[in-house]
């Protein structure tokens, strides 16, 4: 019975890992979609070209107008970012649950061994 539960846990963890990998690959594939402008090349003397610093970049708190709304799933604030956040939250929750479960199990065993 115990080996069956362990096998189920391993399968569940494997499926979660594959799901996270697939989500990561899909988001990486669409991250640079539509960006046709090449990055500036090195100037040859070891210095990079100077970029214009956007207004408000020196503030800790962002500006009230954060920019355009997400148009594609890979954009900042898009659905893939929310799925990634949810996946991380579920994974952290599972780890916390597993630690709590193991602690309670060890506590029960220790209390039954003492008396």
N, C-alpha and C positions, 0 to 999 in steps of 0.2 A: 504493500500500500504506500509506503513512504517513497519507494523508488518511482512509483507512478506519479506522485505529486511533484517530485523533483524533475521528472521528465516534462511534465506540463509546464513547470516554471521555466525550464530551459527553452522550451518551444516558444512560450510567450515572450521571453526576453529576446530570443532570436528574431521573432516577428517584429518586435518593436525596433530592434536594431536595423532590420531590413527596411522598415517603413521610414525611419529617420534618414537612412542612406538615400533612399529613393527621393524623399522630399528635398534633401540637400542637393542631389544631382539635378533635379528639375529646376530648383531655384538658381543654381549656378549656371544652367544652360540659358535661362531667360534673363539673367542679371544684366548682361551687356547688349541685349537685343535692341536694335534701333540706334545704337551709338556709332555713328559713322566717322566722327572726328577722331583722327589719330592723336595719340599723346605727343606732346612736343619732344623732340629729340634732344640729346645732350649737345651743347654748343661746342664741345671739343676742348674747351679750356678748363673743364672740371666744374663749371658753374651751370646751374639749371636756369632756364628762363624765369623771369620774375612774373608771378601771377598777381592779378588784382585781387585784393582781399575784399570780400563782400562786406557791405555795410552791416554792422551789428555782430560781426564775427568775434569781436573782442569782449562780448558780454557773456556772463555765465548763463543767464536765463535767455532763451531764444526770443526772437522777435514775435510780436502778436500775429504776424502773417507768416506762418511757417512754410509757405510755398504752395505749389499746386496739389490738388487732390490726386491720389493714386489712380492711374489710368489702366495699369496692367497689374497682374498678381505679384510680380516681382518688385514693384515700386515700393518706396518707403511708406509704411502704413498700409500696404496692400494685404490681400488675403493670405499670401504665403508667409508673410511676417507673423500674422496672427496664428496660423497653423503651427509655425515653428515655436512660438511662445507657448501655445497650448501643449505641444509635444514635450517641451522642456518642463512645464509645470506638472504634467502627468508623470514624467520620469522621476522628477524630484519627489513627488508624492509617493510613488511606488517605493523608492529607496527609503524614505522616511517610514513608511508602513512596514517594510521588511525589517528595518532595524528595530522598530517598536515590537514587532511580532517576535523577533529573536530574543529581545530583552525579557519580554514577559514569559516566554517559554523557559529561558534560563532561570528566571526567578522562581517559576513554579517548580522546576526540577530541584532547585536548591532548597526550597521550603519543604518539599516532600522528603528530601534526603536527610534533613535535620530532624524531622520529627514526624 
